[in-house]
Amino acid sequence: MIDNFCVDLISDLNLSETDTFDWEGKATSLFCVVAGNISDDLDVLRKTLQHLSNNYRGVFFIDGSLEHRELQNYEVRIEAMRNICTSIDNVVYLHNHVVILNNVAFVGVNGWYNNRKNIQEIEDLDYIEKYKNDDLSYLSNTLKQLQAHIDVQKIVVISNSIPSDYLKFKNQESESKTQSNLALSLLFDYGVKAKTWMFGTDDISVDVEVGSRRFVNNPVKSGLLYWPKRIVV
């Protein structure tokens, strides 16, 4: 096992079909984590992941709210993204899929916690509540199961959502209609294996330690050049 290795964190590229995305020469690690929100256009998503795969040995991707145009077609989009990632040799879709590398488990969820803006329909809120609860349940159960996994010494959690409101570091009213949030899943991390939590969505840079865990993001800043954030795991 390598005691420590690095991954590049990126998220929230928010690309359209007219945008140009060039990552040549920007990689600082062998592996890349993409914490959601590449594009709502699946063709753009495919091209972007293909381009990233040319610059990394491995790309670990989880979808964000942007990847889901219509919430009622959630399962169809999930399957489409799974097919896209499967078609690219070194891209892994983390939805319901755990990757173990150098005794580190990478676990990814969208999360659906305050990561979709301008909810107009009550029906959409019902969908989001269901998906959020499903992701919280999956993450909690996965963290619990990995406690006894002899090949897992550390866990990296990846979410498009902010793990909890207290990580926002700004005064704004929560858009969540319930008290549940992804960070509740850490109650099942009995052995404190989850040392790093990478996330997207927020536009405020966060890199803090809470207890023995690091919470970190790498938001795109409007008008500024965007670079990966190199993280030791």
C-alpha positions in Angstrom: 0.0 0.0 0.0 1.1 3.6 -0.7 0.7 5.5 2.6 -0.5 8.6 0.8 -1.4 9.4 -2.8 -3.1 12.4 -4.5 -6.2 13.1 -6.5 -7.3 16.2 -8.3 -10.7 17.5 -7.3 -12.9 19.4 -9.8 -16.7 20.1 -9.9 -19.4 22.4 -11.2 -17.9 23.1 -14.7 -21.5 23.8 -15.9 -20.6 23.4 -19.5 -22.9 24.0 -22.5 -22.5 22.8 -26.0 -20.9 26.1 -27.0 -18.3 26.1 -24.2 -14.7 25.0 -24.9 -13.1 22.8 -22.2 -9.4 22.2 -22.3 -7.6 20.4 -19.5 -4.3 19.7 -21.3 -1.4 20.4 -18.9 -3.6 21.0 -15.9 -3.5 17.6 -14.2 -1.4 17.4 -11.1 -2.2 13.8 -10.0 -2.8 10.5 -11.6 -6.4 10.4 -10.6 -9.3 12.8 -10.7 -12.5 13.2 -8.8 -15.4 15.0 -10.4 -18.0 16.0 -7.9 -20.9 16.6 -10.3 -22.4 19.3 -12.4 -20.5 18.9 -15.7 -23.4 19.5 -18.0 -27.1 18.9 -18.5 -26.2 17.8 -22.1 -25.2 14.2 -22.2 -23.1 14.6 -25.3 -21.1 17.4 -23.6 -20.8 15.1 -20.5 -19.4 12.3 -22.7 -16.9 14.5 -24.4 -15.7 16.1 -21.2 -15.2 12.8 -19.4 -13.4 11.5 -22.5 -11.1 14.5 -22.4 -10.4 14.1 -18.7 -9.7 10.4 -19.2 -7.0 11.4 -21.7 -5.3 13.4 -18.9 -5.7 11.0 -15.9 -5.1 7.3 -15.2 -8.5 7.2 -13.6 -11.5 9.5 -13.3 -14.1 9.0 -10.6 -17.4 10.8 -11.4 -20.6 11.3 -9.5 -23.6 13.1 -11.0 -24.9 16.4 -9.7 -28.3 18.0 -10.0 -27.3 19.6 -13.3 -27.1 16.2 -14.9 -30.9 15.7 -14.3 -33.1 17.9 -16.5 -36.3 16.2 -15.5 -36.5 14.6 -12.1 -39.1 12.1 -13.1 -36.6 10.6 -15.6 -34.0 10.1 -13.0 -33.4 6.4 -13.5 -33.2 6.8 -17.3 -30.5 9.5 -16.9 -28.6 7.3 -14.3 -28.6 4.5 -16.8 -27.4 6.8 -19.6 -24.6 8.1 -17.5 -23.6 4.6 -16.5 -23.4 3.7 -20.2 -21.3 6.7 -20.9 -18.8 6.0 -18.2 -18.6 2.3 -19.1 -17.8 3.2 -22.7 -14.6 5.1 -21.5 -11.9 2.8 -20.3 -10.6 4.7 -17.2 -13.8 6.5 -16.1 -15.7 5.1 -13.2 -19.3 6.2 -12.4 -19.6 6.1 -8.6 -23.4 5.8 -8.4 -24.0 2.7 -6.3 -20.4 1.7 -6.9 -17.4 1.7 -4.6 -13.8 1.9 -5.9 -11.0 0.6 -3.6 -7.5 1.9 -4.6 -4.4 1.6 -2.4 -6.6 0.6 0.6 -8.7 3.8 0.1 -12.4 3.4 -0.7 -14.0 6.1 -2.9 -17.8 6.3 -2.2 -19.9 8.7 -4.2 -23.5 10.1 -4.0 -25.3 13.0 -5.6 -26.9 13.7 -2.2 -29.7 16.1 -3.3 -29.2 18.3 -0.3 -29.6 22.0 -1.2 -28.0 21.4 -4.6 -31.0 22.2 -6.9 -32.2 25.7 -7.2 -35.5 27.2 -8.1 -37.7 24.3 -7.3 -41.1 25.3 -8.7 -43.3 22.2 -8.5 -44.4 20.3 -5.3 -43.9 17.1 -7.4 -40.2 18.0 -7.9 -39.8 18.5 -4.1 -41.3 15.0 -3.6 -38.8 13.5 -6.1 -35.9 15.3 -4.5 -36.9 14.1 -1.0 -37.0 10.6 -2.2 -33.6 10.7 -4.0 -32.1 12.5 -1.0 -33.3 9.8 1.4 -32.2 7.0 -0.9 -28.7 8.5 -1.2 -28.5 9.1 2.6 -29.5 5.5 3.2 -27.0 4.2 0.6 -24.1 6.2 2.0 -24.9 5.3 5.6 -25.1 1.6 4.8 -22.0 1.7 2.7 -20.0 3.4 5.4 -21.2 0.9 7.9 -20.2 -2.1 5.7 -16.8 -0.7 5.0 -15.9 -0.5 8.7 -15.2 -4.2 8.7 -13.6 -4.4 5.2 -10.0 -5.5 5.8 -8.8 -3.9 2.6 -10.1 -0.5 3.5 -8.1 1.7 5.8 -9.5 5.0 4.7 -12.7 6.2 3.0 -13.1 9.2 0.7 -16.7 10.4 0.5 -17.6 12.4 -2.7 -20.9 14.2 -3.1 -22.3 16.9 -5.3 -24.2 18.2 -2.3 -22.8 20.2 0.6 -22.6 17.7 3.4 -24.3 19.9 6.0 -25.4 23.5 6.4 -22.7 24.3 8.8 -20.1 24.1 6.0 -21.7 26.9 4.0 -19.8 29.7 5.9 -22.3 32.3 4.8 -25.5 33.7 6.1 -28.3 32.3 3.9 -31.5 30.6 4.6 -31.4 26.8 4.0 -33.5 25.6 1.1 -33.9 22.2 2.6 -37.4 21.4 3.8 -36.2 18.8 6.3 -33.5 18.4 8.9 -31.8 15.5 7.2 -28.5 16.0 5.6 -25.7 13.8 4.2 -23.4 14.3 7.2 -25.8 12.2 9.3 -24.3 9.2 7.5 -21.0 9.7 9.5 -22.8 8.3 12.5 -22.1 4.9 10.8 -18.4 5.6 10.4 -17.6 4.0 13.8 -13.9 3.6 13.1 -13.5 7.1 11.7 -12.2 5.7 8.4 -13.8 8.6 6.4 -11.0 11.0 6.6 -11.9 13.1 3.6 -15.2 14.4 2.2 -15.0 16.2 -1.2 -18.1 18.0 -2.4 -19.4 20.4 -5.0 -22.3 22.9 -5.5 -21.2 25.7 -3.2 -19.5 28.8 -4.6 -17.6 29.5 -1.4 -14.2 27.8 -1.1 -14.1 25.3 1.9 -11.1 23.4 3.2 -11.5 22.7 6.9 -11.0 20.0 9.4 -13.9 19.1 11.7 -12.6 16.6 14.3 -10.4 14.3 12.3 -12.1 14.7 9.0 -11.3 17.1 6.2 -14.2 18.7 4.2 -13.0 20.3 1.0 -14.3 21.6 -2.3 -13.0 23.4 -5.4 -15.6 25.8 -6.8 -15.4 27.5 -10.1 -14.9 31.2 -9.7 -16.7 33.3 -12.3 -14.2 35.1 -14.6 -11.2 33.3 -13.2 -9.1 30.5 -14.7 -10.0 27.2 -13.1 -7.5 24.6 -11.9 -7.7 21.3 -10.1 -7.2 21.1 -6.4 -4.6 18.5 -5.5 -5.6 16.6 -2.4 -3.6 14.0 -0.4 -5.8 11.1 0.7 
